[in-house]
Amino acid sequence: MGESEERSPDGLKYYRLSEVEEQNTFKSTWIIIHNKVYDVTKFLEEHPGGEEVLREQAGGNATESFEDVGHSTDAREMAADMVIGELHPEDVAKLPKPMDTPLTTLKDDSSWWTNWLIPALAACIVMLMYRLYNSEE
């Protein structure tokens, strides 16, 4: 039995990370979610978020993106129909850890003023200019 013939306890075929990474074309688009391998090729055009979202994740780990969106139960059931296998246990450790990203988001929290205060001030200035312009007429 060859390496590509190995199966998970659930009976799913194991895929190596290198195999998944190669599937990032329009002809074949695979993603990994919770260590399961999904073939989303036929779903690209139907994806409610647009095919670009799936294409960005093609050949890689889409777990964090999938969970961040907060997919519905229906979406999760649809995704279950696209499972073609599982990531080989030896390759699970090669995936980036989700804990790597919160450190960068903590740094972004300190810049709330650039996301809210500056646009709010700009809107106030535009509103004042509009009132001044209308009062002169």
C-alpha positions in Angstrom: 0.0 0.0 0.0 1.6 3.3 -1.1 1.8 6.5 0.9 -1.1 8.0 -1.1 -3.3 5.1 -0.1 -3.1 5.8 3.6 -6.5 6.5 5.2 -7.6 8.3 8.4 -9.6 6.6 11.2 -12.7 8.1 9.5 -11.8 6.3 6.3 -10.8 9.5 4.5 -7.7 9.5 2.2 -4.7 11.3 3.6 -3.2 14.1 1.5 0.3 15.6 2.0 0.5 19.4 2.4 2.6 19.5 -0.8 -0.3 17.8 -2.7 -2.8 20.4 -1.4 -0.5 23.3 -2.2 -0.3 22.2 -5.8 -4.1 22.5 -6.1 -4.4 26.2 -6.5 -5.6 26.7 -10.1 -9.0 27.3 -11.7 -9.0 23.7 -12.8 -8.4 22.4 -9.3 -8.9 24.4 -6.1 -8.4 22.7 -2.7 -8.3 24.3 0.7 -7.8 23.0 4.2 -10.3 23.6 7.0 -9.7 22.0 10.4 -7.2 19.6 8.9 -9.7 18.3 6.4 -9.1 18.7 2.6 -11.9 20.3 0.6 -12.1 20.4 -3.2 -14.0 23.7 -3.8 -13.3 23.8 -7.6 -17.0 23.4 -8.6 -18.1 25.8 -5.9 -16.0 28.8 -6.9 -18.7 30.5 -9.0 -21.4 29.7 -6.4 -19.6 30.9 -3.3 -21.7 33.8 -1.8 -18.6 35.7 -0.9 -17.2 35.5 -4.4 -14.7 33.2 -5.9 -11.8 35.5 -5.0 -12.2 34.6 -1.3 -11.7 30.9 -2.1 -8.9 31.6 -4.6 -6.9 33.6 -1.9 -7.0 30.5 0.3 -6.4 27.9 -2.5 -3.7 25.3 -1.7 -3.5 26.4 2.0 -5.1 26.5 5.4 -8.4 28.4 5.3 -9.5 27.4 8.9 -9.1 30.9 10.4 -10.8 32.7 7.5 -13.6 30.2 7.5 -14.3 30.6 11.2 -13.8 34.4 11.2 -16.7 34.8 8.7 -19.0 32.8 11.0 -20.5 30.4 8.4 -24.0 29.2 9.0 -25.0 25.6 9.7 -26.2 25.3 6.1 -22.8 26.5 4.8 -21.0 23.9 7.1 -23.3 21.1 5.7 -22.5 22.2 2.1 -18.8 22.2 3.0 -19.0 18.7 4.4 -20.1 17.5 0.9 -16.8 18.8 -0.5 -14.5 16.9 1.8 -12.1 14.7 -0.2 -9.7 13.7 2.6 -7.6 14.7 5.6 -4.3 16.4 5.9 -1.6 13.8 6.8 -0.9 13.9 10.5 2.8 14.5 9.9 1.9 17.7 7.9 -0.5 19.1 10.5 2.4 20.6 12.4 3.6 22.4 9.3 0.5 24.6 9.2 0.8 28.0 10.7 -0.6 28.2 14.2 -3.7 30.3 14.7 -2.1 31.8 17.8 0.5 33.5 15.6 -2.0 36.2 14.5 -3.5 37.7 17.7 -0.2 39.3 18.5 -0.5 41.5 15.4 -4.1 42.3 16.1 -3.2 43.5 19.6 -0.8 46.1 18.0 -3.6 47.2 15.7 -6.0 48.0 18.6 -3.8 50.9 19.6 -4.5 52.6 16.2 -8.3 52.9 16.7 -8.1 56.6 16.2 -6.8 56.2 12.7 -9.7 54.1 11.8 -12.4 56.2 13.5 -11.3 59.6 14.7 -9.6 60.8 11.5 -12.6 59.9 9.2 -15.0 61.4 11.8 -13.0 64.7 11.8 -12.9 64.7 8.0 -16.7 64.3 7.9 -17.2 67.2 10.4 -15.0 69.4 8.3 -16.9 68.6 5.1 -20.2 69.2 6.9 -19.0 72.6 8.1 -17.7 73.6 4.6 -21.1 72.5 3.2 -23.0 74.7 5.7 -20.7 77.7 5.1 -21.2 77.3 1.3 -25.0 77.1 1.6 -25.2 80.0 4.1 -23.4 82.3 1.6 -26.1 81.8 -1.1 
